[in-house]
Amino acid sequence: MKPLILASGSPRRAKILHDLGIDFEVVKTEAPEVSIPHDPVRTVTENALAKLRAVNGAQCRRILAADTIVWFADRIYGKPRDLDEAKEFLRELSGQTHTVFTGIAFMDESGAELTECVESHVTFRVLSAETVDEYVLRVHPTDRAGAYDIDESGDLIVASYTGSYENIMGLPVEPVLRFIGKSE
């Protein structure tokens, strides 16, 4: 069987698949992303489908795509534009509990599409200006939804979480394994 195509350039998603022992290859996409105010589930689902469809030229191949956002106070926090916006995101999330939504899109070898959205919750520590500055120095926050990565120096900023840890990283394993299992 040909390896799964991961329609994502995210090293975190690749790490999760690698740790699961899944044979895959990365195909980066340039699919346009949408941000639908007040509908985070539709936002991540449509973005994951757009990424999946951007590599649909790989006929007879299984394709996996995902999109992750942070949702807090009726606002979508995607990837920050720059370090100043990353620091702003972290200050706004300081001491708060927010939701992480990841939309998963999967295409099996027959071309059938499956989608799912997974939700987790993260509570940040109360962050001092020094902690925000230190975190931004340690982590490249402009490539992460909400300007953080729970798996990289997360102990500095995360007090607790509920739900899938891998979802917070950007790729919940449960639907991935279920989708891949259906296609084998």
C-alpha positions in Angstrom: 0.0 0.0 0.0 1.3 3.5 -0.9 2.1 5.7 2.1 -0.5 8.1 3.4 -0.2 11.7 2.2 -0.1 14.3 5.0 -1.4 17.5 3.4 0.5 19.7 6.0 3.9 21.2 6.5 3.4 21.1 10.3 6.3 19.3 12.0 4.0 18.7 15.0 1.6 16.7 12.8 4.4 14.8 11.2 5.8 14.0 14.7 2.4 12.5 15.8 2.1 10.3 12.7 5.7 9.2 13.0 5.2 8.3 16.7 2.2 6.2 15.7 4.3 4.3 13.2 2.3 5.4 10.2 4.0 5.4 6.8 3.4 8.8 5.3 4.8 11.5 3.1 4.4 15.2 3.5 2.8 17.3 0.7 2.7 21.0 1.6 -0.4 22.8 0.3 -1.1 26.5 -0.5 -4.8 26.1 0.1 -6.5 29.4 1.1 -7.8 29.4 4.6 -11.1 30.9 5.8 -11.9 32.4 9.2 -15.6 32.3 9.9 -16.4 34.5 12.9 -18.5 32.7 15.5 -18.2 29.3 13.9 -14.9 27.7 14.8 -16.0 24.2 13.9 -17.0 25.2 10.3 -13.7 27.2 10.1 -11.4 24.2 10.8 -13.5 21.7 8.9 -13.5 23.9 5.7 -9.8 24.6 6.0 -8.9 20.9 6.5 -11.1 20.0 3.4 -9.4 22.8 1.3 -6.0 21.4 2.2 -7.1 17.9 1.4 -8.6 18.9 -2.0 -5.5 20.9 -2.8 -3.5 17.6 -3.1 -6.4 15.6 -4.6 -4.3 15.2 -7.8 -2.7 12.2 -6.0 -5.3 9.8 -7.3 -5.7 6.4 -5.6 -4.0 7.7 -2.5 -5.1 8.2 1.1 -4.8 11.8 2.1 -5.0 13.4 5.6 -5.3 17.1 6.3 -6.0 19.1 9.4 -6.5 22.6 10.6 -6.3 23.9 14.2 -7.4 27.1 15.9 -7.7 28.4 19.4 -11.1 29.8 20.3 -11.5 32.3 23.2 -14.1 35.0 24.0 -15.9 34.4 20.6 -12.6 35.0 18.8 -10.5 32.8 16.5 -6.8 32.8 17.3 -4.9 31.4 14.3 -1.3 31.8 13.6 0.0 35.3 14.7 1.4 37.5 12.0 4.5 38.4 13.9 6.1 38.3 17.3 4.3 41.3 18.6 0.9 39.7 17.8 2.2 36.4 19.3 2.9 38.2 22.6 -0.5 39.9 22.4 -2.2 36.5 22.0 -0.3 35.0 25.0 -1.2 38.0 27.2 -4.9 37.8 26.3 -4.9 34.0 27.0 -3.0 34.5 30.3 -4.9 32.9 33.2 -7.8 31.9 30.9 -9.3 28.7 29.6 -9.7 28.5 25.9 -10.8 25.8 23.4 -8.7 24.2 20.8 -10.5 22.9 17.7 -8.9 20.7 15.1 -10.7 19.7 11.9 -9.6 16.5 10.3 -10.3 15.6 6.7 -9.4 12.2 5.2 -9.8 10.9 1.7 -9.6 7.1 1.2 -8.4 5.5 -2.0 -11.9 5.5 -3.5 -12.1 9.3 -3.2 -14.6 9.2 -0.3 -14.1 12.1 2.2 -14.5 11.8 5.9 -14.4 14.8 8.3 -14.4 15.2 12.1 -13.8 18.1 14.5 -12.2 17.5 17.9 -12.3 19.9 20.8 -10.0 20.2 23.8 -9.6 22.8 26.5 -6.4 24.5 27.8 -6.0 26.7 30.9 -3.0 29.0 30.8 -1.0 30.0 33.9 -1.1 33.7 34.7 1.8 34.9 32.6 4.1 37.7 33.5 5.7 39.9 30.8 9.0 38.1 31.5 7.4 34.6 31.0 5.8 35.8 27.7 9.2 37.1 26.5 11.0 33.9 27.6 8.4 31.7 25.9 8.6 33.7 22.6 12.4 33.3 22.7 12.2 29.5 23.2 9.4 28.8 20.7 8.8 30.0 17.1 5.2 31.1 17.9 4.3 32.5 14.5 3.7 29.0 13.1 1.3 27.9 15.9 -2.4 28.6 16.4 -2.8 30.8 19.4 1.0 31.4 19.4 1.9 28.4 21.5 2.8 24.7 21.3 1.8 22.6 24.4 4.6 20.1 23.4 7.4 22.7 23.3 8.0 24.5 26.6 4.3 24.2 27.4 5.2 23.8 31.1 6.0 27.6 31.1 2.5 28.6 30.1 0.0 25.8 30.5 -1.6 25.1 33.9 -3.9 22.3 32.8 -5.8 20.8 29.9 -8.7 18.4 29.2 -9.2 16.3 26.1 -6.7 15.0 23.6 -3.1 16.2 24.1 -2.4 15.5 20.4 -5.4 17.6 19.4 -3.8 20.5 21.2 -0.6 19.7 19.2 -2.7 19.8 16.0 -3.7 16.2 15.1 -5.9 14.1 17.4 -4.9 10.5 17.0 -8.4 8.9 17.6 -10.1 10.0 14.4 -6.8 9.5 12.4 -6.5 5.9 13.5 -10.2 5.3 12.9 -10.1 6.9 9.4 -6.9 5.0 8.4 -8.3 1.8 9.8 -11.5 2.1 7.6 -9.3 2.5 4.5 -7.1 -0.5 5.0 
